[in-house]
Amino acid sequence: MRWASRSSMRALAAVLIATAGSALQAASADDFYKGKTVTLFAGQPPGGGIDSEMRLVAQFLGRFIPGAPTIVARNMQGAGGLILGNHLYSVAKPDGLTLGMPGRSGFVLAPIISAADTKYDLRKFTWIGSSVSSNFVLWMRKQANIRSFDDLRNAAGRSSSPAAARPPRTRSCPRCWRNMKGCR
């Protein structure tokens, strides 16, 4: 099977090398990574989508990094990636040997909605790539007469979302909307 996104993996490896930290300044990337192990974490439990993506990336990533390090796939599940985010920020050394695929629901949204257990600042992480792309869709009933984000922001009354009664993953986006300036 031919890897469909070979250029994406090369770009990911290039960015990884460029941002790996002070250890790479002293040695070439080939010397730095040769014989080393890079741990790639998924912030979700085994068997899910993020885990599958992480294992696929781990299978091929080492080929695209000079020195061909061994890539070890591991899971650090909990709170939709928030546990992994806390680990990457507070415990893991910023040396280019620990990478994370925490997922977007808990990891990205927790600091935005001010989750109490968040111990990291998203602005201090370096994003080096994505293994997939996805889209979110916001839809309204035609009778609501909302055709733009400004219409939503300026709507009289209170908007509601059926996602508010569902599990945390589906509640996150409505909570972000509510916290945005001018939204109810």
N, C-alpha and C positions, 0 to 999 in steps of 0.2 A: 504494500500500500504506500503510495507516495504522500508525503506530508503536504497537505494543501496550503499551509500558511508558512512556508519556509522563510519567506522574507520577514514575516512577523516575528518568528523565532530569532532570526538574526538581529532584528531591530531590538528585541527584548534583551538579548545577550549584550548588544552594544551599549544599551542604556545601563544595564546592570554593571558592566565593567566601568563605565564612566562615573557611576555614582557609588562605587563600592567602598569608598572611604579612604582614610589616610594610608592604610596598608598597601594600597595599589600605587600610591605615589612613589614609594621606595623601590618597588619592583615592577617588572612588566606583568601584564595580566597573565601571560602564559606561565611565568614563574610563580606568581601568586596562587593560581588555581590548580596547578599541577599537583596531583596526589591528595588534594583536599576534598572534603565532603561539604556539599551545600545542602542544608535542610530546607525543604519546601513544605510549609504547613498549610493545611486547609482548616478554616475555622468552623467547619461543619462536620457532622458525624460521617463515618464511612457509609458508602452506598448512595449518597445523594449527588446532586448535580455538581456542586463545588468540588466535592471529593473526586468525582470522575474527571472533571477538568484538570484538577491538580495532578492526578496520576498520569494523565495523558501528557501534560506539560513536562512532568518529571521524567517521563520515558525518553523525551527528545532533547530537553534543554541542555544537558551536558555536552552534547555534540556541537553546540553553537557557542560555547564559552571557551576561549583559549585556555589550554591546559587540560581540557576535558575533565572537569571535576565530576565526581560521583554525585548524583542527585538522589537524596533520600526523601521519600514522601511520608509525611506524618500528619496525623489529625490532632487538633487541639480544639475540640468542640466546646460550645457553650455560649449562650446569650447571642446567637446569631453572628458570631465572629468577634464580639466584644472581648471575650476572654483572650483570644489570640491577639487582638489589638493591644490590650494591656500588657501581654507578654512581650510582644515585639517592641513596644515603647519602653518598658521598664526593666526587662530582664535580658533580652537578646542583645549581643554586642552589635554595633553598627559597622560591621566589618565586611559585609558582602557575602557572608556565609549562611545567613538565615533570611529566608524570604517567606512571605505569607500571602495566601489567597483567602482572606477572611470572609469574603462575601459582602454584599452591600447592605443588607437589611440592618443587622446589628452594628457592624463596624462603622459604617459611614453615617448612619442616621442617629446613633446613640449620642454623639456629641452635639448634633444639631438640635435634638429635642431635650438636651440637658439631662440625660440618664445619669442617675446618681453614681453608678459603678464605673463610669468612664474615667480612665486615668491617663488618657493620651490626648494629644493635640493633633488633629488630622493634618494641619499645615506643616508639621514637622516630619511627616512621612514622605518618602519619594515614591511616586507612582511610576512604575517602569513598563507597564503594558497591561493588556487584558487578553484573556484567552477566548472571550466571547463578547458579543454585544447584545444588548436587549433594549427594549423600548417599554416605556410606561405609557399608558393611555388614560386620559381623564375624559370622561364623557358625561354629558348632561342630557336630561330630557329636553325635547324640543320646546315643550311648554315653559321651560325655565327662561327662555329667551336669552341665554348666555352664549355668546359667539366668540369671546376672547378672554384672555386672562384679566384684562381690565374690567370687562363686564362682571366677571366672577368677583373681583376685588371690590367693586362698587355695588354689588347686589344688595338690595334692601332685604332685611331679615337675616336669618341665619341659614347657612348651607349645612347640609348633613351628609354623612356618608354611611352606607350600609357596612363598610369595612370596620367601623368603630366597634362592632360587636364580634368581630372575628379575631383570630389569633394575632399576636404581636406583629408578625411579618406583614400582615395586610393592614394593620392599624398605623404603621409608621408613616406612610405617605400622607394620610389625612392629618396626622399630628404635625407634620412639616408644614402643610398648607396653613393650618391654624396658627402656627408660630410665625409665619411670614408677615411682614409689615403690611398692614391694611386688610388682612384676611380675617374672617371670622370662623 
